[in-house]
Amino acid sequence: MPRPLGELEDAVMTRVWKWNRPVTVREVLEDLQQERSIAYTTVMTVMDNLHQKGWVRRESEGRAYRYEAVSTRAAYAAALMNEAWSQSDNPAAALVAFFGMMSEEQRQALRDAVRIVQGPETPAPPPAERTSAPESPSDSAGENPGSAPEGSGR
């Protein structure tokens, strides 16, 4: 995973992600100048560095470039969380501590995300409606009432 973005790199990438389109150094400069005094060459260097690091791709447009994000802000945040989690000598304890820091809204977002990743729960059809033969001899030995339906991947 690439290292975390520095403050100015993050400020530039925030704009690239927010606008979700190819941008020029001039556009980013003008937006940044609403918050701070910054030189064109500084923004150009940061955007070139982001390109070198693989955060943005660029296409030539006349004498300038248009820069576009390679991945989303969500993917960047996920990579940072994964990197931090993988550094722990006790990943379960790290997750418990992390979850303990979350607001109720964040915990609800986590529950929603887990549901999305797990996919919809589909109940098993009644035995009379099953049309396919059991996949293995152990399946025909008797139904396991707690088992997942065939093809559910569980």
N, C-alpha and C positions, 0 to 999 in steps of 0.2 A: 504494500500500500504506500502511496506517496505520503510524504510527511505532511503534517497539518499546515494549512496556509498561514502566512504571516498576516499582520493587521492590514497592510495596504493590499496584499494579494486578495484577502478576503473581501475588502471593500470593492475591488474591481470585479471579482467573481460574483459578488452579490448582484451587481448591476447586470452582468452577462446572464446570470440565471433568471433574474426578474424580467428582463426584457425578452428573453427566450427567442432571440433572433441574432443574426450576425451583426456585430457592432464595430464601429471604428474607434481608434484611440481618441479622436476628437470628441465623439459622443460621450465616452466615459469621462474624459477630462472635464467637459462642461458640467456634467452631473456632479462629479467629485468637487469641483470648485464652488459649488453651492454650500459645501460643508467646511472646506479648508483651502488654503492656498497651496497649489501644487503645479509643478511645471509639466508641460507637454512631454518633455523627454523622460521624466520620471514615470509617467503613465505608460509611455511607449516601452520603456525598459521592463516594467512590471508585466505588461502584456506579452512581451517577447519571452520573458522568463516563464510565464505560465504556459506559453506554447512549447518551450523547451522541455518543461516538466510533464507535458501531456495533458494539461487541464483544458486547453483550448486548441482548436484547429484554426487555421487561417487560410484565406484565399486572397490573392492579389486583386486589387481593384484600382486600376490606374497606378498612382505612385504610393498608394497606401494599402493596408490590409484590412479585411473584415474578419473579426474573430468570433468564434462560436464555441459554446461549451461542449465538451466531449461527453460529459455525464451530468446528471441532475444534482441539485443541492441535497436532495434526499439520499442519493447514492453516496455522496461525499460524507454526509453525517453518519450513514450506516457503516461505511468503511472505518471512520474514526472510532465508532462504538465497538466494532468488531476487533479492531487493533487493540484498543484499551482492554477489552475483555480477555483477549487471548494472552495478554501480558500477565494476567493474574495467576498466582500459584493455586488459587482456590476460586475457579470461575463461578461456582454456585454462590459462594459468599459475596463475591463482587456483584453478582446480579441482585441478590437480596439487598445489599447496601444501596445499589443504584435505584431499585424499585422503591426503597424507603425514602429516597430523595424526591420522588415524583409527586406532582400534584394529582388531585383526583382526576382532572381532565387528561393528564398524561397517562395515568393508569387505565382510563377508559379507552384512550387511543391504542394503548398496548393490547388490551383485551380485543378490540376491534381488529387489530393487525393479526393477532393469533388466529382469530376466526377466519380471516381472509386466507392466511397461509394454510390452515388446516382444510379449508374447503367446506362445502355444505355437508351437514350430517344427513345421510339418506338412510331411512329405516329399511330393514330387510323386508322383502315382500313375503306374504304368507306362504307357507310351504306348498300349497296347492297351485300357486301361481308361478312357481319356479319351473322353467322349461329346460334349463341346461343340466347336464349330468354333473355330479361332484367332480372337482378337479383332481382329487387324490383319494386313495383308499381310506385315509383317516377321516375324510369328510363324510364318507358313507357309513362310518361306524356309529354315528350319532350326531345330532345337531348340538352345537355348543351354544346355549342361549345367549352368551355374552359376546359371540363372535361378530365381526363386521361382515356386511354383505359381500358377496363375491365381486371382485373387480374394484373394490373401494380403495385398495392400497393400504388397508389398515389391518 
